[in-house]
Amino acid sequence: MTPTRRTSPLRRTALAASAVVLTTALAACGSASGSPDADAAGYAAPDADLAASITYGVWDQNQVPAIEENIAAFNEVYPDIDVTVNVTPFAEYWTKLQTQASSETLPDLFWMNGPNIGLYASNGMLEPITGAVEAGDIDPANYPQALVDLYTVDGVSYGVPKDFDTIGIWVNTALVEQAGVELPEDGWTWDEFQETAADISEALADDGVYGAAGGMDGQTTYYNTIFQAGGTVVDDGASGYASPEAQAGLQFWTDLIASGGSPSIQQLTDTTADQWFTSGKLAMYWGGSWFRSALTDSDLAEDVTVLPLPSGEEQATVIHGVANVVSATSKEKQAAQALQVFLAGQEAQQQQGDSGAVIPAFEGTQSSFTASMPDADLQVFLDAVEYSRPLPVSLNSAEWNALETELLPQAFSGERPVADVATDLAEQMDAALAEE
Amino acid sequence: MTTSQTAPPAPTRTGSAGRGGPAPSRGPRPESTLWPWLFVAPLVAGIAVFYLWPIVQTAGYSFTETGPFGGSTFAGVDNYVALFQDPELYLSLGNTLLYTVIVLLGIPIAVGLASLLNLPGLRFAAVYRVLFFLPYVAMPTAVAMVWRVIFNGDFGILNRALAVVGIEGPYWISTPGAATVAVAVVGLWSSLGFSMIVLAAGLKSIPPELYEAAELDGATRWRQFRAITVPLLTPSIFFVLIITVIASFQVFDLLYAILGSSNPVLPRSMSLVYFFYREGFVANDKGYAAAIAMVIFLLIGLLTALQFRLQRRWVHSD
């Protein structure tokens, strides 16, 4: 066999292989432009005999049983609307949704979250709920105001929350007892929290136990302290990180790590805070109400209680929740809106609450959540709604979220001064926001 | 040794089928050139629709500003101008090169291992071969999950083992520099199986008479390895080299899954394809991402062409 014969097919294989990965990734990006249609007048509740077949896109398999109950109840009103539930794991949900949006094949009704609402709403991918609100079929007053605001973009509302979560401190009472530290009866300050964390770390150092865990994620940690210090993350299209208040909120976590009250940033990268907590190596974990489902069946469940976040200049917690939104390009818009309205109603929300997977958003349907772990004082998460602030988002949140993940750890680890990092972040974030 | 043994992917065979196949043809050569094309038509159509057309489209997008949901406007060479001024391009290129160099160290290892497994009279050779090949067929994310645990700074088995001999291991996946090396080591480990299989096939095709003759002349095993095995294996080594470089330049899944998307070290350890992903799917700047994809594509093409140039100097041909 001659060398020329050998190399020729080889070259083809090589070039073909090099093309494969690169192009398949981009192949997903079709070329379709959104057709903004903010005309709300089209809304009308359908007749009971409307026959249609619609899809409902969600990402959480745990909630499917409750959703199926919802749909069964919905079908009692609209027996001829056939609903197919499509579950896509969260990790792929947004990539898939973006592809579907580009090719105008979005599910008729689907879950939306705070960081993405701006992107989809401003590109005309979503149908407003204005019509349903005007017709009195949805009353925004029934839901936490912060979340109604979250799903309002440029004064137009696209959905109401189906559930919500707030942040609290999950406490391993056995470790606290072992450390011989007193927990506050009713609220506490930043200083008291810092002291408690450092004391626990010191008392239990031989067991490798830490008092608390610092700043790897905005929603559960530093967004809260920034709000508590009176700062903002993003306000009116500009970054809030340059302000002294926001920097005080960041300093909280730098101090916590420096005092030994928390594992280092590297330790928290290798082993996440929730893993430290569920392994019994962390006494106080800043976590969302959603963390309950990870605890109920664990060995820890009996030794867990919840405390409110400490107060800085003010009391604050981040609130977030998922909303059902209707695709602007849906071919069965009337049926999709009927389901959207039904899911927002008290009956469906009560069903959601009774299943225990989430805290339903409709005022007065939340009692099942607190009853699911009676010893843990889950009421803290509900009380927090009163002083809650919506998760900070913009039209393309993911871009500056990536900047936060990249830069803030340098401040928390003490590698660079907080003010330097925050100024840097504010600058880069403003540049990203300017492009939105 | 024949090409069909060393080059497993199907397109190679279809490529040579149109040219009349390998030399010792058993049947009559096809008279018409139409028939072979008819048989490969489905494959060609697939490649055209799913690979060639997207390449053309990507090239097109790279000259546009394309939003998150499509809708593009022509932007000339703006993306390329911005890209070549972007320090992150050079950062990710540097990381990719470091990764590639480390993974390439696996080739000599694979040559050694394949030769050892080819020793006459070795028992359970098939078992070893399966063991070495398993990492290659395992899902990258599953592999990554396991290594993530192994590399864990506080509780990982690697640092525990190092502690036994008195070495304090770093936080492998959360220290800049160490993270790239850690990922590359996993890349090396998981590519070993594929290289070995290709090389083992090459070894099988070396005529045993050569070794017998060498033995009669009193050559040692080591001498035989250097004077017969390695030179006659160079075509297989060349193939493995090409494939490994291409695969290394496209590293994404291992990096992403081992380090984790919220790892603060990731932006400093990112590869070219991660850079592409981040611009295209996180920052939603798809035109810019297309430009990055084209740069990666051309880089790989150049590197591959260069290797074909250089192969005449070291690849043995009979």
Chai-1 contact restraints between the chains, C-beta under 6 A:
chainA,res_idxA,chainB,res_idxB,connection_type,confidence,min_distance_angstrom,max_distance_angstrom,comment,restraint_id
A,P3,B,S317,contact,1.0,0.0,6.0,A-B,restraint_1
A,R6,B,T3,contact,1.0,0.0,6.0,A-B,restraint_2
A,P9,B,T12,contact,1.0,0.0,6.0,A-B,restraint_3
A,P9,B,G15,contact,1.0,0.0,6.0,A-B,restraint_4
A,P9,B,S16,contact,1.0,0.0,6.0,A-B,restraint_5
A,R12,B,G15,contact,1.0,0.0,6.0,A-B,restraint_6
A,T13,B,P9,contact,1.0,0.0,6.0,A-B,restraint_7
A,T13,B,P11,contact,1.0,0.0,6.0,A-B,restraint_8
A,T13,B,T12,contact,1.0,0.0,6.0,A-B,restraint_9
A,A14,B,I242,contact,1.0,0.0,6.0,A-B,restraint_10
A,A14,B,T304,contact,1.0,0.0,6.0,A-B,restraint_11
A,A16,B,P11,contact,1.0,0.0,6.0,A-B,restraint_12
A,A17,B,I246,contact,1.0,0.0,6.0,A-B,restraint_13
A,S18,B,I246,contact,1.0,0.0,6.0,A-B,restraint_14
A,S18,B,I300,contact,1.0,0.0,6.0,A-B,restraint_15
A,A19,B,Y51,contact,1.0,0.0,6.0,A-B,restraint_16
A,A19,B,I55,contact,1.0,0.0,6.0,A-B,restraint_17
A,V21,B,Q250,contact,1.0,0.0,6.0,A-B,restraint_18
A,L22,B,A293,contact,1.0,0.0,6.0,A-B,restraint_19
A,L22,B,I296,contact,1.0,0.0,6.0,A-B,restraint_20
A,L22,B,F297,contact,1.0,0.0,6.0,A-B,restraint_21
A,T23,B,Y51,contact,1.0,0.0,6.0,A-B,restraint_22
A,T23,B,P54,contact,1.0,0.0,6.0,A-B,restraint_23
A,T23,B,I55,contact,1.0,0.0,6.0,A-B,restraint_24
A,T23,B,T58,contact,1.0,0.0,6.0,A-B,restraint_25
A,L26,B,T58,contact,1.0,0.0,6.0,A-B,restraint_26
A,L26,B,A293,contact,1.0,0.0,6.0,A-B,restraint_27
A,A27,B,P54,contact,1.0,0.0,6.0,A-B,restraint_28
A,C29,B,K286,contact,1.0,0.0,6.0,A-B,restraint_29
A,G30,B,G70,contact,1.0,0.0,6.0,A-B,restraint_30
A,S31,B,G70,contact,1.0,0.0,6.0,A-B,restraint_31
A,A32,B,G70,contact,1.0,0.0,6.0,A-B,restraint_32
A,S33,B,G70,contact,1.0,0.0,6.0,A-B,restraint_33
A,S33,B,G71,contact,1.0,0.0,6.0,A-B,restraint_34
A,G34,B,F69,contact,1.0,0.0,6.0,A-B,restraint_35
A,A101,B,F69,contact,1.0,0.0,6.0,A-B,restraint_36
A,S102,B,F69,contact,1.0,0.0,6.0,A-B,restraint_37
A,S102,B,G70,contact,1.0,0.0,6.0,A-B,restraint_38
A,N123,B,F69,contact,1.0,0.0,6.0,A-B,restraint_39
A,Q266,B,Y171,contact,1.0,0.0,6.0,A-B,restraint_40
A,Q266,B,S174,contact,1.0,0.0,6.0,A-B,restraint_41
A,Q267,B,D154,contact,1.0,0.0,6.0,A-B,restraint_42
A,T269,B,S174,contact,1.0,0.0,6.0,A-B,restraint_43
A,T269,B,N263,contact,1.0,0.0,6.0,A-B,restraint_44
A,D270,B,N152,contact,1.0,0.0,6.0,A-B,restraint_45
A,D270,B,G153,contact,1.0,0.0,6.0,A-B,restraint_46
A,D270,B,Y171,contact,1.0,0.0,6.0,A-B,restraint_47
A,D270,B,S174,contact,1.0,0.0,6.0,A-B,restraint_48
A,N396,B,N284,contact,1.0,0.0,6.0,A-B,restraint_49
A,A398,B,V282,contact,1.0,0.0,6.0,A-B,restraint_50
A,E399,B,A283,contact,1.0,0.0,6.0,A-B,restraint_51
A,A402,B,V282,contact,1.0,0.0,6.0,A-B,restraint_52
A,T405,B,S262,contact,1.0,0.0,6.0,A-B,restraint_53
A,E406,B,P267,contact,1.0,0.0,6.0,A-B,restraint_54
A,P409,B,P264,contact,1.0,0.0,6.0,A-B,restraint_55
